[in-house]
Amino acid sequence: MASWSEILNEADASKDPISFLNQKRTTLLNSIHTHTGRNVITYYSSWLTKPQAPDIDINDSDKNAFMQAIYKMDKSKGLDLILHTPGGGIAATESIVDYLHSIFDGNIRAIVPQIAMSAGTMMALSCSSIMMGKHSNLGPVDPQNRGISCQEALEEFETAKQEVLDNPSSLGLWQVLISKYTPTFLISCKNAIDWSKALANTWIANNPNIELKNVQQIIKLFVEHNESKSHDRHISKEKCKEVGLNIIDMEKDQKLQDLILSLHHCYMIFFDKTIVVKIVENQLGAAYLRTYTENPKQ
């Protein structure tokens, strides 16, 4: 495996660092495909280096990127979906997952080189297996609404009701806090929680590689806010194994791990050196890039 610093030094020593990184990614994607015999699609966001940039989340425009990535693939070879994303909209995630499963008949393996959070975790949970290393993390899938945890908003409202009943003089304080909620906000929060839980439950329960007895403890870990405590919680490979997810140890195939992590470093350095905020590409050379200006380059 080439380390982050080694790839950076190689890129900086080249005449054109961006062209070098593009070619390096293409070579690594082809090497992964040759090694596994499976199709490869990477879904990468610059969220760690450009957290305020537009379009870093999972959204409906990504469907076009996946359509391009899948074009001309031999669908019978299945798909390895390499994920690095903070998550995004539930509706867009459901649509993309349904599309991918219809194309590859459920033969999809998620690979998480570092982090796939929130709706990115939902994507991973929809796959037949998830490849993770000791450095990999998933995250809770409890939904957010305008940056606020839906479950925490509902809990806060219930706390307010009870405290006002017990101590009417607290009404003024709670009015200030609850007034930030717009009409239908709490109903939207409840619907989002129910939707997220239903999707996760369906995808996990329908996975033949997961024992039915483990479904509820998986749901509890990833969906129940009371269990995760924070939407930003990082869930390790060992914790995922403990609850019964079908986890493949990246370390068991050292060559594949080296290729995956070298590719991951290429993406991180590429994001540092460009205004690109998202990349979806495959082993065939098809790449869909989005930049700060929301101007897609294909």
Summary of the structure (lengths in Angstrom):
residues: 298
radius of gyration: 20.7
end to end distance: 28.9
largest distance: 71.5
contacts: 955
relative contact order: 0.18
helix: 53%
strand: 17%
